[in-house]
Amino acid sequence: MAILESSQPSIPKAWRWPGIGNTFAMARDPARFFVDCYRRHGPVFRIALMGRTHTVLAGAEAANFMATREGRESLRSREFWQGLVDEFAATRTLPGEDGQMHARLRDVMKRGYSRTALSGRFGELIAITDSAIARDWTPGARVPTVQAMQYMVTEQLGRILTGVAPLEYVRAIRTTIKYILNVLVTRQRPWFYLLSPGYRRAKARMRELGETLVNRQGDAENTGGILVSDIMQAHAAEPELIPRQDLGLTLMGPYIAGLDTVANTTAACLYLVLKHPEVLARIQAETDRYFAEGIGAEEDVFQRLPATHAAIQEAMRLYPIAVAQMRTAARPFTFGGHRIAAGEMLFVATSVPHFLEEHYPEPERFDIDRFSRERAEHLKSGVYSPYGRGPHTCLGKSLAEVQMLLTMARLFHRLDLSLVRRDYVLKTKTAPTPGPAMSFKVRVNGLRNPAA
């Protein structure tokens, strides 16, 4: 075995600054950083963050590996998410479990996080969107887009999935997620950041929200959806699977998973469409037709709104939320000609193919026709991973697809929007998740269509 390992080439190291390693490059633009390293070093390389060395598996090779049996058995998630569990005095969380336990928890929640949760509720989702438009998108306003989308998404997910729209907790949720991801998950910030009074107040507010969600389950007027019902039934039937101390964190799952991710994607989509008037015209035409004809059969929504759907898909390609997944090597394995040792801390950079010419001609260009049936560039193996890969692929992706599609369709149908400046170039952030900067604004020039 020693002879075999010594005959293998050493894993290349990305160039790093003395003392700080690759921390700044990762903080500035992680997607671009991983692409540059992949082009220089291939599908396996090492980076340094806050004094720790991480191995990176990248490209379509990594995306395809995660879907194999060897990939499932060689990678685990628990270590990276244990800090979140400990911060809330819980015992486990869905992203932090692997193997059979992860599969059991996923089975409990898959119905509530699926498109089924929206069945028969399209009209309700549209009404919630209209309410948010009336509140935050008034004619003449310059709307802070990410923030407005966060409030809209929280209200949508809250009312439909949990029966509670905790808008007063949005800031606390976002602050808590930012600190936990940066310090305990990606480990790009030192531990003492968790001593910040702002973080401690935000975490206390989230604990309060969790308890509120748990306590209201005994309320006869509770209108929680499928997700809440399935979680509470599983807790009653198998308290060891979802113990009482885990209920608050579990019921807050839609806000933790959806607030920043959906808000960032929809804000990026707004920017890209408004930057391209020819795409905006296509979307306005099809959304006006969709709402004029009525919702009709829910299963037809993607066929009736193809340009809007493609614009969202292209936004997720150009501004991926799941830039990389953090994993630990559960056992020794070989990838890309290199031996990975058990216990190594890994980033699996599945978004790298999004920016490679061999998969997407002119990859920096916004082109919604990439997703047409004739071109279907995204269907090549391993090249499109907006929701991650492997056993931990985003559980709510089918729900999010419908939520984002109806939300964007309603915004473009109802509002006459434009960038504040035609030559504006989107500024981005990386924390708590990659996406448009909080400073990004759009102008509401007026109403195109009433809310009827």
Secondary structure, DSSP 8 states (H G I E B T S, - for coil): -HHHHHTS----B---BTTTBTHHHHHH-HHHHHHHHHHHH-SEEEEEETTEEEEEEEHHHHHHHHTSHHHHHHEE-HHHHHHHHHHTT-S--GGG--HHHHHHHHHHHTTTTSGGGGTT-HHHHHHHHHHHHHHH--TT-EEEHHHHHHHHHHHHHIIIIIS---GGGHHHHHHHHHHIIIIIIS--S-GGGGG-HHHHHHHHHHHHHHHHHHHGGG-TT----HHHHHHHHHHHH-TTTS-HHHHHHHHTHHHHHHHHHHHHHHHHHHHHHHH-HHHHHHHHHHHHHHHHH----GGGHHHH-HHHHHHHHHHHHHS-S-S-EEEEESS-EEETTEEE-TT-EEEEETTGGGG-TTTSSSTTS--GGGGSTTT-GGGSTTS--TT--GGGS-TTHHHHHHHHHHHHHHHHHHEEEEESSTT----EE-SSSSEE-TT-EEEEEEESS---
